[in-house]
Amino acid sequence: MISYLKGTAIQIQTPTNNRSILVLEVNQIGYELQVPQSMALAVAIDSDIQVFTHQQVREDAISLYGFSSAAERDLFRQLISVSGVGASLAIALLDKLGLADTVAAIVTSNIQRLSTAPGVGKKTAERLALELRSKLGQWRVDSGLSESLPLTSLNATMQAEVEMTLLALGYTNDEIRQALQAISQDSLMVKSQNIEDWLRLAIASIQ
């Protein structure tokens, strides 16, 4: 399994099916990686970059998918683990919503938001929310966060949703504790029932 590649961006290709292909030269070998359009637009040709990868092996082809962060690559892997969700659909989700909004939509079971991605119907969105929310919830329990940081001033459900989202985005337990402390100290935010507001403050407090 190839975890990541470091090399020079040689070319961006956009075939007729709207896939974005990055050609990355590593030690005089050119790798073709299918990447989200958002990444393709951000990459400067002839620049040295690090690309986090997922390798997919099938009977008729071996494909490499590239991402700008390990968290985005890991979420892609979670998405394609859901029945009926292939690589193209997963990339469409990441392109439409981005990393943070995709995770937030899954954690909050926002079916309408998930359904805005091309090719994602209501049933697929419901399956994504059901299966991945359960996995993220178990991830949260395994991390020990639910036991190590009981903040009685915070809504327990929303605290859990913030924890799951930040875990999926690759933040450490210490960073998540820092973010939740920041929320608990904001009297207006504590009263808010808008998970997006909580997530914005949480991420801002870490950075």
NORRASUL-V709915 format. One line per field, one symbol per residue. phi: phi as a letter, one per 30 degrees, with the letter a starting at -180 (. if undefined). psi: psi as a letter, one per 40 degrees, with the letter a starting at -180 (. if undefined). A space follows every 10 residues. Layout:
# NORRASUL-V709915
phi=???
psi=???
This chain:
# NORRASUL-V709915
phi=.cdabcacdc accbdddidc cccccbhicc ccbdbeddde dddcdiddbc bdbbcccbdc accccbbdbd dddddedddd ddeiccdddd ddddddcidd dddddddchd dddddddeic dddddddedd dddddddded dddiddcdbd cddcdddddd ddeddddddj ddeddddedd ddddccddde ddccdddddd deddddd
psi=hhdihhahhd ihigideeih hhhhhhfehh hhhhiidddd dehhieihih hhihhhhide ihihhiieid ddddddddde ehhehadddd dddddddidd dddddddefg ddddeehheh iddddddddd dddddddddd ddeedddegh heeihddddd ddddddddee iidddddddd ddddehdddd eiehdddddd dddddd.
